[in-house]
Amino acid sequence: MATVKLTLKQGQRADQVVASAGTPIAGSDAIELNIDTTDLSKSDVRNMLQVLEAYIHKNKWLPS
């Protein structure tokens, strides 16, 4: 199973997303999302998800 981990910190842009090897997820065709909510509001998380969406649209798939 090919997996990818996309890492983004608050305030970063799509070109600052870091793609690295992911860990296996139970089942296939799945997404597992970990969010450290310590200092993030709901709108912060929504904005960060939009940045990840922009990253996915801009870069080749599958990320390396």
N, CA and C atoms as a LAMMPS dump frame, in Angstrom:
ITEM: TIMESTEP
0
ITEM: NUMBER OF ATOMS
192
ITEM: BOX BOUNDS ff ff ff
-5.0000000000000000e+02 5.0000000000000000e+02
-5.0000000000000000e+02 5.0000000000000000e+02
-5.0000000000000000e+02 5.0000000000000000e+02
ITEM: ATOMS id mol type element x y z
1 1 1 N 0.843 -1.166 0
2 1 2 C 0 0 0
3 1 3 C 0.897 1.242 0
4 2 1 N 0.684 2.125 -0.963
5 2 2 C 1.429 3.381 -1.015
6 2 3 C 0.763 4.379 -0.074
7 3 1 N 1.551 4.99 0.801
8 3 2 C 1.011 5.981 1.733
9 3 3 C 1.875 7.229 1.69
10 4 1 N 1.28 8.352 2.018
11 4 2 C 2.006 9.613 2.07
12 4 3 C 1.554 10.386 3.301
13 5 1 N 2.486 11.084 3.916
14 5 2 C 2.188 11.945 5.06
15 5 3 C 2.421 13.382 4.594
16 6 1 N 1.41 14.235 4.713
17 6 2 C 1.526 15.64 4.356
18 6 3 C 1.549 16.451 5.648
19 7 1 N 2.606 17.223 5.853
20 7 2 C 2.769 17.984 7.086
21 7 3 C 2.694 19.474 6.784
22 8 1 N 1.907 20.177 7.596
23 8 2 C 1.692 21.608 7.419
24 8 3 C 1.545 22.256 8.781
25 9 1 N 2.217 23.367 8.973
26 9 2 C 2.07 24.133 10.211
27 9 3 C 1.232 25.364 9.935
28 10 1 N 0.572 25.854 10.96
29 10 2 C -0.281 27.023 10.826
30 10 3 C 0.503 28.183 10.214
31 11 1 N -0.104 28.842 9.238
32 11 2 C 0.519 29.989 8.594
33 11 3 C 1.368 29.651 7.383
34 12 1 N 1.598 28.364 7.112
35 12 2 C 2.403 27.984 5.96
36 12 3 C 1.556 27.978 4.698
37 13 1 N 2.259 28.082 3.56
38 13 2 C 1.613 28.079 2.254
39 13 3 C 1.722 26.681 1.626
40 14 1 N 1.012 26.484 0.517
41 14 2 C 1.01 25.187 -0.162
42 14 3 C 2.411 24.758 -0.574
43 15 1 N 3.269 25.725 -0.939
44 15 2 C 4.625 25.347 -1.347
45 15 3 C 5.519 25.008 -0.16
46 16 1 N 4.99 25.1 1.049
47 16 2 C 5.747 24.745 2.249
48 16 3 C 5.281 23.427 2.87
49 17 1 N 4.306 22.771 2.233
50 17 2 C 3.847 21.466 2.705
51 17 3 C 4.983 20.465 2.518
52 18 1 N 5.194 19.612 3.511
53 18 2 C 6.234 18.586 3.434
54 18 3 C 5.562 17.235 3.213
55 19 1 N 5.949 16.565 2.135
56 19 2 C 5.448 15.221 1.84
57 19 3 C 6.52 14.221 2.238
58 20 1 N 6.122 13.197 2.988
59 20 2 C 7.068 12.158 3.4
60 20 3 C 6.333 10.824 3.421
61 21 1 N 7.071 9.774 3.717
62 21 2 C 6.474 8.442 3.756
63 21 3 C 5.436 8.361 4.868
64 22 1 N 4.293 7.816 4.541
65 22 2 C 3.243 7.639 5.533
66 22 3 C 3.339 6.284 6.203
67 23 1 N 2.457 6.055 7.146
68 23 2 C 2.386 4.751 7.815
69 23 3 C 1.138 4.028 7.329
70 24 1 N 1.156 2.705 7.336
71 24 2 C -0.002 1.948 6.859
72 24 3 C -1.276 2.294 7.635
73 25 1 N -2.384 2.32 6.907
74 25 2 C -3.704 2.59 7.475
75 25 3 C -4.53 1.317 7.31
76 26 1 N -5.318 0.996 8.314
77 26 2 C -6.189 -0.184 8.212
78 26 3 C -7.143 0.002 7.041
79 27 1 N -7.14 -0.936 6.141
80 27 2 C -7.98 -0.838 4.952
81 27 3 C -7.265 -0.056 3.869
82 28 1 N -7.879 0.009 2.703
83 28 2 C -7.296 0.784 1.615
84 28 3 C -8.27 1.882 1.218
85 29 1 N -7.835 2.748 0.346
86 29 2 C -8.651 3.885 -0.078
87 29 3 C -9.129 4.683 1.126
88 30 1 N -8.193 4.994 2.024
89 30 2 C -8.547 5.678 3.275
90 30 3 C -7.654 6.887 3.491
91 31 1 N -8.166 7.826 4.245
92 31 2 C -7.391 8.981 4.692
93 31 3 C -7.477 9.016 6.208
94 32 1 N -6.329 9.197 6.844
95 32 2 C -6.291 9.351 8.293
96 32 3 C -5.747 10.741 8.568
97 33 1 N -6.443 11.513 9.351
98 33 2 C -6.072 12.909 9.595
99 33 3 C -5.828 13.118 11.079
100 34 1 N -4.62 13.548 11.423
101 34 2 C -4.279 13.872 12.812
102 34 3 C -4.14 15.377 12.92
103 35 1 N -4.841 15.982 13.859
104 35 2 C -4.791 17.428 14.048
105 35 3 C -4.474 17.715 15.51
106 36 1 N -3.395 18.471 15.74
107 36 2 C -3.086 18.926 17.092
108 36 3 C -3.908 20.19 17.314
109 37 1 N -4.959 20.078 18.077
110 37 2 C -5.913 21.179 18.253
111 37 3 C -5.564 22.101 19.421
112 38 1 N -4.383 21.929 20.005
113 38 2 C -3.997 22.706 21.179
114 38 3 C -4.186 24.201 20.957
115 39 1 N -3.676 24.726 19.854
116 39 2 C -3.738 26.164 19.599
117 39 3 C -4.47 26.505 18.306
118 40 1 N -5.334 25.596 17.815
119 40 2 C -6.024 25.83 16.555
120 40 3 C -7.528 25.972 16.759
121 41 1 N -8.098 26.959 16.107
122 41 2 C -9.551 27.106 16.106
123 41 3 C -10.113 26.313 14.923
124 42 1 N -11.407 26.204 14.867
125 42 2 C -12.056 25.521 13.758
126 42 3 C -11.71 26.222 12.438
127 43 1 N -11.71 27.542 12.424
128 43 2 C -11.39 28.264 11.19
129 43 3 C -9.915 28.079 10.802
130 44 1 N -9.02 27.963 11.787
131 44 2 C -7.611 27.669 11.491
132 44 3 C -7.497 26.338 10.753
133 45 1 N -8.191 25.336 11.259
134 45 2 C -8.146 24.004 10.645
135 45 3 C -8.728 24.051 9.238
136 46 1 N -9.83 24.74 9.046
137 46 2 C -10.438 24.864 7.712
138 46 3 C -9.466 25.535 6.748
139 47 1 N -8.795 26.596 7.194
140 47 2 C -7.818 27.277 6.337
141 47 3 C -6.664 26.353 5.978
142 48 1 N -6.183 25.573 6.945
143 48 2 C -5.079 24.661 6.692
144 48 3 C -5.488 23.551 5.726
145 49 1 N -6.71 23.071 5.827
146 49 2 C -7.204 22.064 4.889
147 49 3 C -7.281 22.64 3.477
148 50 1 N -7.608 23.912 3.354
149 50 2 C -7.627 24.558 2.039
150 50 3 C -6.211 24.649 1.463
151 51 1 N -5.224 24.886 2.316
152 51 2 C -3.835 24.912 1.862
153 51 3 C -3.422 23.521 1.383
154 52 1 N -3.813 22.481 2.121
155 52 2 C -3.499 21.109 1.685
156 52 3 C -4.185 20.793 0.365
157 53 1 N -5.41 21.252 0.197
158 53 2 C -6.121 21.042 -1.076
159 53 3 C -5.355 21.715 -2.217
160 54 1 N -4.886 22.934 -2.006
161 54 2 C -4.107 23.64 -3.024
162 54 3 C -2.828 22.87 -3.345
163 55 1 N -2.182 22.324 -2.317
164 55 2 C -0.966 21.527 -2.524
165 55 3 C -1.264 20.318 -3.411
166 56 1 N -2.336 19.621 -3.107
167 56 2 C -2.691 18.422 -3.885
168 56 3 C -2.986 18.788 -5.336
169 57 1 N -3.695 19.895 -5.576
170 57 2 C -4.002 20.317 -6.941
171 57 3 C -2.757 20.748 -7.701
172 58 1 N -1.82 21.375 -7.008
173 58 2 C -0.636 21.955 -7.657
174 58 3 C 0.423 20.917 -8
175 59 1 N 0.534 19.877 -7.195
176 59 2 C 1.64 18.926 -7.351
177 59 3 C 1.193 17.631 -8.006
178 60 1 N 2.195 16.898 -8.522
179 60 2 C 1.879 15.614 -9.16
180 60 3 C 1.366 14.62 -8.124
181 61 1 N 0.597 13.682 -8.584
182 61 2 C 0.064 12.642 -7.71
183 61 3 C 0.62 11.333 -8.204
184 62 1 N 1.136 10.557 -7.442
185 62 2 C 1.323 10.466 -6.013
186 62 3 C 2.532 11.275 -5.599
187 63 1 N 2.421 11.958 -4.442
188 63 2 C 3.581 12.72 -3.958
189 63 3 C 4.743 11.787 -3.655
190 64 1 N 5.94 12.318 -3.782
191 64 2 C 7.122 11.489 -3.474
192 64 3 C 7.768 11.968 -2.197
